[in-house]
Amino acid sequence: MERQALRDAVTRYNAEGLAGLEDRPKPGRPPRLTEGEQAALAGLILRGPDPERDGISSYTREDMAELIWRRFQKRYRPSSLSKVLRQMGFSRQKTGASHPRSDPKAQAAWVKRGSRTP
């Protein structure tokens, strides 16, 4: 620890006690999406797109950038959305694409017929 950092910490401790040693908010640009907008976006992501209404079966970053622009009038580049989504608790993992009119019974029969379990 440098001498100046130690001096600053001691000064804060003397003025505020233990609360003075806690990390303070870092300066910087505030997030573009408010907490309410982030909650609304999270709900949209968890609900997923409607293929008949939206014309897509899963969201890409480009689709989400367009969705944010249409819904909140805020521009994001698709490449910067990864950081935003990670901060919201989402990951890049997604399920495999499935056709909206697929038949689960036919898929289960296909898996049973194709598997070779002894």
N, C-alpha and C positions, 0 to 999 in steps of 0.2 A: 504494500500500500504506500502510495506516495505521501509525502509530508502534508501537501495541501489538502488531499482528500481526507486524511486523518483529522486535520485541523477543522475542516468543514463539518465532519461528522461530530466532533466534540462540541463545536459551536451549536449545531442543531440539537444535540442531546441536552446541552445546558439550557437551551431556550425552551424546548418542547418535551423533554423527557424521552422515554422509549419510543413514543410516537414519531419523534423527529428522525429516528433511524430507519423508519420504513421507507420502502421505495416510493418515489413520487412519480406521478404521471409524466411520461416523456413528452417533450414538445414534438409537434408534427402535425401533419394534415389530418383532420378528423375524417372518419369514413364517409364516403359519399351516400351510402344507404343508411337511413336511420334504423334504430332498433325495430321499429314497427314495420318498416319496409323489408328488413332482413327476415323478420318472422313471417311476413306474407310470402316472401320468396321461398323460404324453407317449406311452407305449406304447399306451394305450387310444385316444388321439386318432389316432395314426398308423395303428393297425389299423382304426379306423372302426367304426361301429355295424353290427350284424347286423340287417337289416330283419325277419327272421322272429323273432328272439329279442327285440330291443329295440323293434320297431314303428316305427322311424324310419330314414330313409335317409341322413341327415347330421345332425351335431350342431349345435344352436344353443346360445347361451349359457345359455338356460334348461335345456336338456337336460343340459349339462355341470354346471350348479350342482346339479341333482338327482343326477347321477352321482357327484359329489364327496361329496354328503351320504350317499348309499347306501354308497359304498365306504369313505370315511374319517371319516364322522360330523363333518364340518366344514362350516359354513354359509358360503356366498358368495352375494352378490347377483349377478344376471346382469350388471349394469352394471359391477361391479368385476372381473369375470373377464377383461375385455379387457386390463387392466393386467397381471394375473397371466400370461395367455397370451403377451403381448408379452415379458415378462421371461423366459419359458421359450423364446423364439425362434420362436413361431408368429405368423402374420399372419392378417388377416381374409379373405384370398383363399381361395376354395374353388372347386372344380369345379362345373360345372352338375349339377343333379340328374339322375339316370338311374334308370330303373325297374330293379329287381333282376332281372327276367326279360326284359330287352331283348335283342334279337338283334343282335350286332355286324355280322354279314354283311348283314342287311337294312338296317342303318344305312349301311354302306359303299356298298351298291347305290343307296340313296336319294341319297347325296351325289354319286356319280358321275353319276347320271341328271340331277340338278338343276343340276350345275355347267356353266358355259359357257366352256370354255377354248378359245381359237382354235388 
